[in-house]
Amino acid sequence: MKLLHIDASVLGAHSVSRQLTAQIVDQWVATHPGTQVEHLDLASSAPSHLSADSLGFRLPVDAAELSEVQRAENVVSERLVSQFLAADVVVVGAPLYNFSIPSQLKAWIDRVAQVGRTFKYTEKGPQGLAGGKTVIVASSRGGVYSTSEGGRALEHQESYLSTVFGFFGITDVRFVRAEGVAMGDAAKAQALASAGADIIRAVSAGRSGAEADTAVATA
């Protein structure tokens, strides 16, 4: 089993989302011996945002027509989508930045959202091609957004990631949430304790999508 561990926070050792993803990965490996872990740190090695040069993977052009820069960008996109598709489990650290996700994480999503690789269009609409995975999102928030209608309307972090991974055909998306971490020491401690309980539930919640697919294939 392959696990892709993605961090996006720019806060390094002070990051709550990084603390949570590390705990999730450790717990997953402890309960799924033999798991191979690959770490992608988007804070230090994020792909560039989409531009005329990095759109090559979406354009039906002859490779000979691409510039050297465009070919190099295509290599980046291919590496990232292949890494994502090869993973059975994806753990994503997603702090809330200005009501959404870090731009580094958005840049990664833009590279792996590829027609014919992670989704396709059909006569009935888009169809995801990356199903069978388990995605666990470590969601960290300075304030509290989940307990009120107004708060839920403001966040475009968990709601966006649910939409994106669902669009890719992934139905097993689990969230570990620590919110209110900037509202004082007591609130942060309570948030981390709640997230710790969420981690245990997320890791032990039934079989992963990949495990379920294997069971069906071998039944």
ChimeraX attribute file (.defattr): number of C-alpha atoms within 10 A of each C-alpha:
attribute: neighborCount
match mode: 1-to-1
recipient: residues
	/A:1	15
	/A:2	17
	/A:3	24
	/A:4	22
	/A:5	21
	/A:6	24
	/A:7	27
	/A:8	27
	/A:9	27
	/A:10	16
	/A:11	11
	/A:12	13
	/A:13	10
	/A:14	10
	/A:15	16
	/A:16	25
	/A:17	28
	/A:18	26
	/A:19	17
	/A:20	26
	/A:21	24
	/A:22	18
	/A:23	17
	/A:24	25
	/A:25	22
	/A:26	13
	/A:27	16
	/A:28	20
	/A:29	17
	/A:30	11
	/A:31	12
	/A:32	12
	/A:33	9
	/A:34	10
	/A:35	16
	/A:36	13
	/A:37	17
	/A:38	14
	/A:39	11
	/A:40	17
	/A:41	18
	/A:42	21
	/A:43	18
	/A:44	12
	/A:45	10
	/A:46	16
	/A:47	21
	/A:48	15
	/A:49	15
	/A:50	14
	/A:51	10
	/A:52	7
	/A:53	17
	/A:54	22
	/A:55	16
	/A:56	22
	/A:57	18
	/A:58	13
	/A:59	8
	/A:60	7
	/A:61	10
	/A:62	8
	/A:63	10
	/A:64	8
	/A:65	9
	/A:66	14
	/A:67	12
	/A:68	11
	/A:69	11
	/A:70	19
	/A:71	18
	/A:72	14
	/A:73	22
	/A:74	20
	/A:75	14
	/A:76	16
	/A:77	23
	/A:78	16
	/A:79	13
	/A:80	18
	/A:81	18
	/A:82	14
	/A:83	16
	/A:84	19
	/A:85	18
	/A:86	15
	/A:87	22
	/A:88	22
	/A:89	27
	/A:90	22
	/A:91	25
	/A:92	25
	/A:93	30
	/A:94	28
	/A:95	30
	/A:96	21
	/A:97	16
	/A:98	12
	/A:99	16
	/A:100	18
	/A:101	22
	/A:102	20
	/A:103	17
	/A:104	22
	/A:105	22
	/A:106	17
	/A:107	16
	/A:108	21
	/A:109	17
	/A:110	16
	/A:111	24
	/A:112	21
	/A:113	19
	/A:114	18
	/A:115	15
	/A:116	12
	/A:117	16
	/A:118	22
	/A:119	19
	/A:120	16
	/A:121	11
	/A:122	8
	/A:123	6
	/A:124	6
	/A:125	7
	/A:126	14
	/A:127	18
	/A:128	20
	/A:129	18
	/A:130	21
	/A:131	21
	/A:132	20
	/A:133	26
	/A:134	23
	/A:135	25
	/A:136	23
	/A:137	26
	/A:138	30
	/A:139	24
	/A:140	30
	/A:141	24
	/A:142	18
	/A:143	15
	/A:144	18
	/A:145	17
	/A:146	14
	/A:147	8
	/A:148	9
	/A:149	9
	/A:150	10
	/A:151	13
	/A:152	15
	/A:153	12
	/A:154	13
	/A:155	20
	/A:156	16
	/A:157	22
	/A:158	22
	/A:159	12
	/A:160	13
	/A:161	19
	/A:162	19
	/A:163	13
	/A:164	15
	/A:165	21
	/A:166	17
	/A:167	20
	/A:168	21
	/A:169	19
	/A:170	21
	/A:171	18
	/A:172	19
	/A:173	19
	/A:174	19
	/A:175	19
	/A:176	26
	/A:177	25
	/A:178	28
	/A:179	25
	/A:180	21
	/A:181	20
	/A:182	13
	/A:183	13
	/A:184	10
	/A:185	11
	/A:186	11
	/A:187	17
	/A:188	18
	/A:189	14
	/A:190	15
	/A:191	19
	/A:192	21
	/A:193	13
	/A:194	15
	/A:195	23
	/A:196	18
	/A:197	12
	/A:198	19
	/A:199	25
	/A:200	15
	/A:201	14
	/A:202	22
	/A:203	21
	/A:204	13
	/A:205	10
	/A:206	10
	/A:207	13
	/A:208	20
	/A:209	20
	/A:210	19
	/A:211	17
	/A:212	14
	/A:213	15
	/A:214	12
	/A:215	11
	/A:216	9
	/A:217	8
	/A:218	7
	/A:219	6
